[in-house]
Amino acid sequence: MSIFSRVSLFALGPLVSSACKAVGLATVGDGVSVVARFLTDRMSDHSLRVVSALSTASDQAWRTLELALSGESLVTVADRADDKAFREQIRLFVLSAQFDKRIPPKLQDRDLASHCLTELQAARESGLLNGDSDPATIASRLGDLTRFADPAGLVAAQWTLADELAADLHASGYPTLAMFLTLRPASDSTAIPLLAVAVRYHFRRAVEDDPRLFQGLAFAQLERIGKAQEDGAATLAELMSRYVERLETRLGELKDTALSTRAEIRELKQSLEGVSPSPPNLLSLGTRVSPSLPNPLAHEEREEALGSENKTLTAHTGAVACLAVSPDGTRAVSGGADKGLWVWDLVNRRELRCLAGHRDRVCCVAFSPDGRRVLSSGLDQTVRLWDLDAGLELKCFDRQTNRSVAFAPDGKTALCGALYDGKLRLFDASSGKELKRLAGHADWVVCVAFAADGKVALSGGLDRTIKLWDVATSRLLRTFSLKNVVISSVAFSSDGWRVLSAGSDGIVRGWDTFTGQELFRLVGHTDAVSCVAVAADGDRAATAGHDGTVRLWDMRLKKELKRFEGHIGNVLCVTFAPDGKSILSGGEDGTVRVWDA
């Protein structure tokens, strides 16, 4: 029996079961045989629509596993949000399997995902995973996969099929891929193989995309099929969350230990160099010595060489992805790839402390209007509320967002982009309770912003649109659409009648909020613009780009005023100090730089 035929059984088994349920059959018998014959006849007819749908489902399922193992890239930016969510669950499953030592000892010291990916790509290129279907053989095996009155037997039959498929792959020279396909959850006996979930998902989509096939299989009369698959996906997501809970706890403990050890090493280094150690309650207060420089004097000389316009703040051990400055301009908070929130004293240009809690990259930070609290969001799908004076995490709102968050001017509410469904959520900033839901985007929301009066808000998404919302009524006021431009950042002017957007084409656009018309363009960056900010005076804008520059613009004259260079690599975030006299930026080089504007 070919690999393609075995994969096809994963898709057709639940279809037969659901069909029998829909017509009132409760036991395996003649009813199953009739439905099975109906399907196998459709596989053999001249239209070959069922075979085509199975082939598409099989190919997409293997591609889903491949992308899950290789990780997201620019190629997958436009993929559907539910596809990305499913791939993320697979990645978490593989990570938890390695952590829990459920893989064979000989593979524990190897990069499981990398080896699986290599073998999967080789198997796909060789054509092993394709092939022809065998309707007669499939019909003879459908009975094993339709014992809907015996759930345990159904699960066992699916794992038997997965084991057979793995044996075929192992015999063909792909042992790591074979092992991956038969990885079972650590403590759940009802879970089914990941490949089965992927094939069913894509088969249903392939059938729905073919109206004639959809009608021929009477999917409209079998609503239970969709419900069963949705329940299965929800169960899988819940299981994955449980699998990684233990891992996340361990990683959090390691993070705390690493930060503590890092502070102790820094104090020891300062003592050896004759510099007074930092106070014990703070993480590395005072002047920081760059690892590449032997002493503070050399650091000062380097700053002088870069010019008086630039002051560099170093503490991050990875890319700086987000920045915010307190309303009084005395403090800043930055976050990024090292998962920490670093608090900076902007008066003395030194680091104050690191707030640890996020378990993945921090993507967005926002100050409350009083400057005492900070909201942060990260790829760990949490929004966290911090007391900046005490250095404590006040609340953690789980599964709230994975990218964007903004404090409302009232200091009581906040807005964030949802996990995967493209909806924005207005929530109580103290309790995390959802107050309103704003539906309109067709893909992930990557940036949000409030107008100064808090009455309207902006959002930008991977669907290449910017949307203007009435916060009080949750009504969509206007959509600004861009063709072939992925939005990265949005901002209001201080008067609220202009909107600025930045994106992948390297152009900053100004829009009229009342008419929706494009007012102007700021052209100068030679690569994507990752962030745009507007000064309090409303006449100047600052931008950060993947060309390694920070630029200051006059929006009235539509021209570049200054260009700041010093970051190594992409500049990811930029913001003004409240007085407009300085600009802060963060980049992939792990530095926060302060520029004289």
Disulfide bonds with the S-S distance in Angstrom:
none
